[in-house]
Amino acid sequence: MKVFKKLCAAAYILLITAACTLPFAGMIFGWGAKSTENRTMTGMPDLYTAAEDKIDPNLNYTSELAEYYSDNFGFRQELVTANSWLNETVFGRSSNEKTTVGREGWYYLSETLDDYTGVSAFSDRGIYRLKKTLDLMNEFSEQGNITFVFFVAPNKNSIYPEYMPWSIRASSSPSNLDRLSEAMRGSPYYLNTKSVLQKSAEDRSRYIYLKNDSHWNNIGALAAYNALQSNLNSRIKKYDFLPIDESKLYISQNEISGDLTMMLYPSMNKTDVQYDLGIPKNFSSTKPLTNMMDSEINTTCQGRYYNIICYRDSFFNAFIPINSNAFAKARYTRTSKTSPYDLNAAKMGDYNIAVVEIAERNLPNVLYTAPIMDAPTVKSPKVTRRRYAQQKCSFVDDGESFIFNGEIGDWAELDTESNIYIELRDSRDKSHYYEAFPIRSGDSYADNGFSAHISKYNLKNDQYNIFIHVGNQELSRYTSRYTELILN
């Protein structure tokens, strides 16, 4: 009996020792991890750092070495896959914080849960700020003879909530997207993509989102494309309309791996059905479309008339091959939380159409940094009250514009639909008025923020006093001068 216990103890020790040394041995013998994730794996750190011809020991070497080992230890993919399988099969949960395991083989991006549960809900002022920002972008585009379109790519659980895990309860209140759609009712430039996709999803013979990916599939992208074409056709006289009838396409199927299951099961070939629409490629690109996440993609197509610029995210990856056949020139610019929409580029680039697309989960990003465009000039607001208050605001001179960024103090008594104007009053008491975006850069939920790019083009060299107005052009209150701006 004692011998048997000793053998069991020895076997246990050997098993634990092998489990601890196998990843390290695997890395030594070239069986390290190969990344399937959308990021760069950590490289081997240097023992020394060099700066200005001086070589010093790398004081962060041990922590960097730990990061390198964590990313590159042997059999990493197999062990990650085994851990994910165990968690999903036994406990019905995800082992990766970026993914949520749904029901019947569905997976969801965890970043969308705040929308689903209502945690990220905007205030009523926040929804108005979204609408006001989009209205200003549309007005600026119209002044440049550009047709503006804004649409949101819905989260997968907004279209297929029935496969979400029972443990996560949906909010009983309307989502930010639903509230925005209601506020935008009647705005011709707003494309309600969610209603379009919900209708398309009623056909249960095929899905329009990938089960194992966070994005729509080619069928979903086609539905959004046709909705965009219909919107443009209803607003542009003699538009060269190019819809695509799904029923007339030769659609085939192939197997692909999704971004969500690749994170969970990097060594397992866990695939889903993608649809090949069989649409001929009539466009050409300046370089091969090998990476749809390039920061900028440019295409041309003979026989088409209109030029389009699209500010987009990863949902557009499936959209680009469909959309590019419809336009003589197309430019796809990838945006992010910290890269604002540069509408000045749309006006200067000979584009007829400007499209802004954003994923539902990223709606707050619209209010994170103000778009790059000249602030619109407005008539003098009728002042009803004057306040003497310290105003928080900064401005920088970028050579062509003064860029303002600040927040309104308590003096303003902001209402849900309060607008914000900047007054520049010159030395002769002549005033110039501009409407600001209701955005404070760096904080999507700052309901009292404002920012503006004020062009120097119409301003003479002078010294200007700055005043802030809050309200609307019929009734407003403003803070007294708090700083000066000198234009040389």
N, C-alpha and C positions, 0 to 999 in steps of 0.2 A: 504493500500500500504506500509506504514511504517512497519507494522507488518511482511509483506511478506519479505521485505528487511532484517529485523532483523533475521528472520528465515533462510534466505539464507546465511547471514553472519555467523550465529552460525553453520550452517551445514558445511560451508567452513572451519571454524576454527576446528571443530571436525574432518573433513576429513584430514586436514593437521596434526593435533595432532596424529590421529590414524596412518597415514603413517609414522610419525617420531618415534612413540613408538612401533609399531608392531614388527619391527625387533629386538628391544631390549627385548621386552616381549617374543618373540618367542625363543630367546636364553636362557632366564631365565627358561622357561618351557620345555627346551629340544628339541626345534624345530630348532636348529642351523643347519648350513650348513654341509653337508657331501661332502668331496672333491671328484670330478671326474677328477681332473687335475693331471698331472704327476709331482706333487711336494708335499712336506710336508707342511701342513697347520701350521700357526703360533700358538704356544702354549701360555697358560696364563703366563704372566711375573711374576717374583718374586719381592716382595717389597724390599728385601735386597739382597746384594751380599756378598758372603763369599770367602775370599782369605787369606791363611796363618793364619788361626785361628782368622781372623779379620772380623767382620760383619759391612758392611757399607750400607747406603741407596742406592737403585738402582736409580741413577740419570736419567736413560733413561726409567724409568717406564711409564711415560705418553705416550711417542712415541711408546714404545713396546705394551702398552695397545691399542693404536689406531690401530696398525697393527693386533693385535689379534682380535679386533672387526671387522675390515674390512674383515678378513678371515672367521669369525664365526658368524656373525649376523644372526638372524632368517630369514627363508624364502629366504636366499641368492640365492640359485639355482633358485627358482621360479622367483625372481626379475631379475636375470641375463638373464634368458630365455625370460622373457617378454620384456626386453630392446632390446635383440637381434632380437626378432621377429618384434618389432616396427621398428627398424633401417633397417632391410632387406626388410620388406614388403612395408614400406612407402617410404624409401629413397634409397633402393637398395644398401646399404652399410653395412659393418661389424661394430659391436660395440666392437670388440676385435682386438687390433693392431696386434695380431699374425696370424690372419686369413683374407683372402680376399674372398668376396662373388662373385662367378662367375655367369654364366648364366646356366639356365636349371638344377638347383639343384647341381651345382658343387661348391666346395670350394677349395681354394688353400692356401698354407702356405705363409705368407707374406715375410718370409726370402728369398723366391725364386724370388721376384720381381726385385732385383738388377741384377740378371742374365738375366731375361726376358727383362728388359729395357736397359741393357748394362751399368748400373751405376758401376758395379764391374769389368769392363773390365781390364784385365792385359795389360801391355805394351808388345811389342814384346820380350823384354828382359825377362819379367815375364813368358811368354809361354816357352821360351828357358830354363829358370831356372827350370820350372816344368819338362820338358823333360830330362834335365841333371840329376835332382834328381832321376827320375825314372830309367834312364840308370844306374846310380851308384848303385841303389838298385838291379837292375837286375844282374849287373856284380858281385856284392858281393854274391848274391844267387847262381849264376852259379859256383863260386869258391867253394862253399860248396855242390855242386851237388844237388842243390835245383832248381826246376822249378818255376820261378816267374811269377805271373799274376797280372796285375793291371786293374781294371775296375771301371767305374763310374756309379752309379745309377742315371739316369736322373731325373731332377725335373719334376713334373707332368705336368707343363705347357710347357715343352719341347716336351712331347708326345701328349698332348691334349691342344694345345694353343687355339683351336676354342671356348672353353668355358670360356675363360678369359673375364672379363668385358670390354665393349667397351671403357671405360674411361682410360684404361691402355694400352698404345701403346707398341708393341714389338719393340726392336731395329732392325734397318735395317742392322746392322753389324753382322757378325758371333759371336756367344757366345764364352766364354772362353773354353767350352767343345768342340765346333766345331773346334776352332783353335788348341786346343791340339790334337784332333783326326787327323787333317791334318798334324800336326808336327810329330805325331807318326806313320804315314802311313809307313808300311813296318817293324814296330817293332813287332816281333812275340809275345812278352809278353803282348802287349796292346790289350785288348778286347774292341772293339767298341760296347758297349752295347746299345747305343742310336739307332744305325742303326738296331740292332736286334729287339729292342722293337718297333720301328716305323713300321717295317714290320709286327710284331705280331699284332699291333694295327689296321692294315688295316682290320682285321676281325671285322666288326661292330656288329656282333651278340653277342659279349661280350666285356667288357672293361678289360684292364690289370692293371688299377689303380683304387683305390677306389674313388668314388665321394666325400665322406665326410671325407677323410683321406689324409694325405700327402704322403702316401707310395703306392707302387704297391700292387696288390692283389696276390693271390697264382698263378694265370695264368701268371702274369708278372714275378714272381719269378721263375716259371718253365722255361720260355723262357730264362731268364738269366742263369739258371742252365745248360740247354742244350748247350748254347753258351760256357760256361766254359768247359763242358765235351768235346766239339768238339775241343776247343783250346788245351786242354791237350792231346787229342788223336792225334792231328797233330804234336805234339812236343816231345812226350815221346814214345820211341820204346816199343812195346808190352804193351801199357797202357791198363788196364782193363776197357775199355770204357763202360759206363753205361748211355746211353741216355734214355729219357722217352718220349714216343709217346703220345702226348696229346689226339689224336683221339681214343686211345685204353684205356683211363682211364674212370672209372665210376665217373663222376663228378656230385656232388650234390650242392645245394645252401643252404646257411643259412644267416640269418640277423645278422649284427654286427654294433656296433656304432664306429664311426671314431674319431680320435684324434681332428680334427678340429671342428666338430659339438658338441663334448662333451664340448669344451671350450665355444661355443656359446649357446648351449641349454642343460645345465646340468640336467634339470628336465624333458626334453622331450625325448621320445624314438624315436629319429631320426636315422634311420638305413640305411644300404646299403647292397648290395649283396656281400657276400664272397663265393668263390668256394672251396668246399672240394674235393680235387683231388682223394681221395680214395687210396692213395699210402700206402701199408703196411709198418708198422714200423719195420724194421729189425735191427735197431741199439739200443743200450742201452746207458744211460748217467750215470755219476757218482752220480748225484742227479736229482730228478724230474724236468722236464723242465716247471716249473710253472711261471718263469719270464725270458722271452727271452732277457731282458736287463741286465742280470747278467754280471758282468765285465769279467767273464770267464766261458765258457761252454765246457765240454769235453765229447766226445762220442766215442764209439767203435762199430765196426760191424764185425761179423765173416764172413769169406769167401772173404774178400777184401784184397788188397795188399798194397796200397799206404797210406801214412800218410800226412795229410794236416793241416797247420796252417792258420787261416784266421784272418786278422786284419779288423774289420768291425764296422759298425754303425747300426742304427735301421732298415735299409732296409733289413738287414740279418735276421731279426726276422722270416720272412716267408721263407727264404732260408734254414735255418738250418734243419728243418724236412725233406726237400727234399734232401739236400746235404749229410746228415749224413749216408744215406744208401750206399754211393758210396766209403767210405773210411774206412780202418781198424782202423785208429785213427784220430780223428778230434778235433782240439782245436780252439775255437772261442774267440778271445780277443777283447773286445770293446775298441775302441780308441776315443779320442776327440782332441780338439784343443791343449790342453796342455799335452797330453799323446802321445809321438812320437812312431813310429813304431820300435819295438825292434827286429831287424833282427838277432841280436846275439842270441836271444832266439830261433829263427827258426833253426839256424845252430846247436845249442847245444841240441835241443830237438828231434833229430832223425826224422825230417820231410823231405819228398821228395818234397813237394809242398808248396809254400807260396803264399797266395792270399791277395792282398790289395784291399778293396772295400771302396768307399767313395761316399757320396751323392754329386750331382753336386753343390748344394749350398755351400758345405763345401770344394770345391777344394782349396781355399786359405789356408786351414789348412795344406795342404801338405807342404807348404812353411813357416809355422809358427814356427815349431821346427824341427830341423834336425833329421832324423832317427838315432837310436842307432846301430851303426855298425862301425867296424874298417875302418878308411879312407884308400883307396887303395894307395899302393905305385906306383910311376911312375918314369920314367926315367928323367934324368936331362933336364929341358927345356933349349932351346938355347936362351940366354939372348941377347937382342938387345939394350936395354936401361936400365940404372940404375938411380933411383931417390932417393934423400935424402928427406924423408918426415916423418912427424909425423903420425904414423899409429894407428888407434883406434882398439884395440883388447884386449880381456881378455882371460885368460885360468885358469882352475881349475884342480887340481889333484884329481881324484876320487879313487886313489889307483891302478887301472889297466890301466888307460888311462889319457892323457892330453886332456881336452875338450876345444877347441878353439871356440870363438865367437867374431865376429867383423864386421867392414865395411870398404870397400876400399875407400880411399880418392880420391880427384880429380886428384892426380898424375897419376892414372892408365889409365885414358881416356877409360873407359869401352865401349866395343862394345856389340852388341846384343848377340853374341855367345862367349864372353870372358869366359875362365875358370879361376879358382883361385887355386893356389898351395901354399903349405906351405913348406918351406925349413928349416930343422933343421941341423945346421952345428956345428960339435963337435970341441973339442979343437985341434984336429989334422987336421982340415980343410976338414974332410970327411963329405959329405952332404947326407941327407936322404930327399926324396921328397914325398909329399902326395897331392892327389887331395882333395880339400875341397868341401863340398856342397855349392851351391850359396844361402845360407840361413842365415839370421841374426835372431836368436831366438827372438820371440816376435813381429816380424813385417813381415807379409806375402808379403808386397809390397816394401820391401827394396831391390831394384835391385842391390845395391852395397854390399850386405851382404855376409858373408861366415862363415862356422863353420865346425868343424871336431872333431872326436874322434880318437886320435892318440895313438895306443897301445904302452905300454912300453916294450912289449915282445921282440922286436928286437932292442931295444936301450940299450946301455951300460951306466953304471953309469958315468956321465960326465956333463960338462957344455956346453949348446948348445946356439948358436946365432940363432935368428929367422928372416927369410926373407919371404916376401910375393911376389909371382909371379902372373902376370896377362897376359892372352893371350892364347896361346896354346903351345904345346911342341916343335913346330917348331920355333915359334917366341914369345918371351915374354919379358916383362919389369918387374923390381922388385924394391921394396923399400929397402933401406939399413937397416942394423940391428937397431932395435929400442928397444929391450929388451932382456933379457937372461932367459933361462930356465935351472934349475939345477935338474938333476936326480940323486938321492942318492940310 
